[in-house]
Amino acid sequence: MFLAGAFGVVLAITTLSLTLRVAVANGIFAGQQRVTRDYIVWMARSVNDYHRTRKMFPPDLHTVWLGELNQPPLVDAWKRPLIYSVRNNQLFIESLGRDGVRGGVGLDADLSNLNLHPAKATLPLGQQLEQPLGHTFAIIAIVCGMIAAGIVFPTLGRVPVNSQSWGWLALQLGGTFFLATLMAGVGALFIAAAHIPSGH
């Protein structure tokens, strides 16, 4: 019973860890950061175009933003104004992140045209799990662990645990883990194939 439960916990943690790593690598939790980066890039390009044609920087971002519907507004994805400044003839366009305060990590990290991908912008585990999709991943991992424990428990019940059976027990656990991982991988491929074309 203990070994089956431990196996389920290990599989749940492994599933959650791998799922979150894939999600982070694909920027699933960083949609607001991605939108903010796009706004910063667009505004920096507009300011540089203005500077190139007029040989001076604009007094503010309103000067270069036409306010058309298909163009980014003067705020970041958290509806806070982008910060515009020129220092030593160098353009700075910044967002202070979700919290609106200098510094921070993950969604609270500062982004600027000079550093669109700071190391601190990677979401810590807590912020990943705060996201609605993070909740879903955690539930899926727990369910996978419970199913794995349920599959392993009857198998272990038929194996006498003694000094001669540890090798056979390890082989069975390894085989079950491999099969569970294989099934999860196949399921993930089907889910990805169904969602990617629809833009999810």
C-alpha positions in Angstrom: 0.0 0.0 0.0 2.8 2.5 1.0 4.8 1.7 -2.2 1.8 2.1 -4.4 0.9 5.5 -2.8 4.6 6.6 -3.0 4.6 5.6 -6.7 1.5 7.6 -7.3 2.9 10.7 -5.6 6.2 10.4 -7.6 4.2 10.1 -10.8 2.0 13.0 -9.9 5.0 15.3 -9.1 6.8 14.1 -12.3 3.7 14.8 -14.4 3.1 18.2 -12.9 6.8 19.2 -13.3 7.0 18.1 -16.9 3.7 19.7 -17.8 4.7 23.0 -16.2 8.1 22.9 -17.9 6.5 22.5 -21.3 4.0 25.2 -20.5 6.7 27.7 -19.5 8.9 26.8 -22.5 6.0 27.6 -24.8 5.1 30.8 -23.0 1.6 29.6 -22.0 1.6 31.5 -18.7 3.3 34.6 -20.1 0.6 35.9 -22.5 0.5 39.3 -20.8 4.3 39.6 -20.9 4.2 38.7 -24.6 1.6 41.3 -25.4 3.6 43.9 -23.4 6.8 43.1 -25.2 5.0 43.5 -28.5 3.7 46.9 -27.4 7.2 48.0 -26.3 8.7 46.9 -29.6 6.1 48.7 -31.6 6.4 51.9 -29.7 10.2 51.8 -29.8 10.1 51.3 -33.6 7.7 54.3 -33.9 9.9 56.5 -31.7 13.0 55.6 -33.7 11.2 56.3 -36.9 10.2 59.7 -35.5 13.8 60.3 -34.4 15.2 59.3 -37.8 13.0 61.7 -39.8 13.0 64.7 -37.4 16.5 64.3 -35.8 15.0 64.5 -32.4 13.1 62.3 -29.9 9.4 63.0 -29.5 8.4 64.8 -26.2 6.1 61.8 -25.3 4.6 58.7 -26.7 1.3 60.4 -27.5 3.2 62.3 -30.3 3.9 59.1 -32.2 0.8 57.0 -31.3 -2.0 57.6 -33.8 -4.6 55.9 -31.7 -5.8 53.6 -34.5 -7.6 50.4 -33.5 -5.0 48.1 -35.1 -2.1 49.7 -33.2 -1.0 49.1 -29.6 -2.2 51.5 -26.9 0.2 53.4 -24.6 -0.3 50.9 -21.8 1.0 47.5 -21.0 -1.1 44.4 -20.8 -2.0 45.3 -17.2 -3.4 48.6 -18.3 -0.6 50.6 -16.8 1.0 53.4 -18.9 4.3 52.6 -20.6 7.1 54.6 -19.2 9.0 56.7 -21.8 12.3 58.5 -21.3 15.5 59.4 -23.1 18.8 59.3 -21.3 22.1 60.2 -22.9 20.4 60.1 -26.3 19.3 56.5 -25.5 15.6 55.6 -25.8 13.9 53.8 -22.8 10.4 52.4 -23.0 9.5 50.3 -19.9 6.7 48.4 -18.2 6.9 47.7 -14.5 5.0 44.5 -14.9 1.9 43.2 -13.2 2.6 44.9 -9.8 3.5 48.3 -11.3 6.6 48.5 -9.0 10.2 48.5 -9.9 11.9 45.1 -9.5 10.0 41.8 -9.0 10.1 38.4 -10.6 7.9 36.6 -13.1 4.8 38.6 -14.1 6.0 41.4 -11.7 9.4 41.7 -13.5 10.2 44.9 -15.4 10.4 44.8 -19.2 12.1 47.4 -21.4 13.1 47.9 -25.0 16.7 47.3 -23.9 15.9 44.0 -22.1 12.7 42.4 -23.3 13.6 39.0 -21.8 15.2 39.6 -18.4 16.1 36.4 -16.4 13.8 37.5 -13.6 10.8 37.4 -16.0 10.6 33.6 -15.8 7.6 32.7 -13.8 8.3 31.0 -10.4 6.3 27.9 -9.5 3.9 29.9 -7.3 2.9 32.2 -10.2 2.5 29.2 -12.5 0.1 27.5 -10.1 -1.9 30.8 -9.6 -2.9 30.7 -13.3 -6.2 28.9 -14.1 -4.3 26.6 -16.4 -1.8 25.9 -13.6 -4.8 24.7 -11.4 -5.8 22.4 -14.3 -2.3 21.0 -14.6 -2.1 20.3 -10.8 -5.5 18.5 -10.9 -4.4 16.4 -13.9 -1.2 15.5 -12.1 -3.1 14.4 -8.9 -5.5 12.3 -10.9 -2.6 10.7 -12.8 -1.0 9.9 -9.5 -4.2 8.4 -8.1 -4.7 6.3 -11.2 -1.1 5.1 -11.1 -1.4 4.2 -7.4 -4.7 2.3 -8.2 -3.0 0.4 -11.0 0.1 -0.4 -9.0 -1.6 -1.5 -5.8 -3.2 -4.7 -7.2 0.1 -5.6 -8.8 2.1 -5.1 -5.6 -0.6 -7.1 -3.7 0.5 -10.2 -5.6 4.2 -9.8 -5.0 5.5 -11.0 -1.7 8.0 -8.4 -0.5 11.1 -10.2 0.7 14.8 -10.0 -0.2 14.3 -12.2 -3.3 11.4 -10.2 -4.7 12.9 -6.7 -4.7 14.3 -7.1 -8.3 10.9 -8.3 -9.6 9.1 -5.5 -7.7 11.5 -2.9 -9.2 10.9 -4.4 -12.7 7.2 -4.2 -12.2 7.3 -0.6 -11.0 9.6 0.4 -13.8 7.3 -1.3 -16.4 4.2 0.4 -14.9 5.9 3.8 -14.9 7.0 3.3 -18.5 3.5 2.3 -19.6 1.9 5.2 -17.7 4.4 7.6 -19.2 3.8 6.2 -22.7 0.0 6.5 -22.3 0.3 10.0 -21.0 2.6 10.9 -24.0 0.2 9.5 -26.5 -2.7 11.3 -24.8 -0.8 14.5 -24.9 -0.1 14.1 -28.6 -3.8 13.7 -29.4 -4.7 16.6 -27.2 -2.0 18.8 -28.9 -3.1 17.7 -32.4 -6.7 18.6 -31.5 -5.9 22.0 -30.0 -3.0 23.4 -32.0 -5.0 23.9 -35.3 -7.7 25.7 -33.4 -5.2 28.1 -32.0 -5.6 27.1 -28.3 
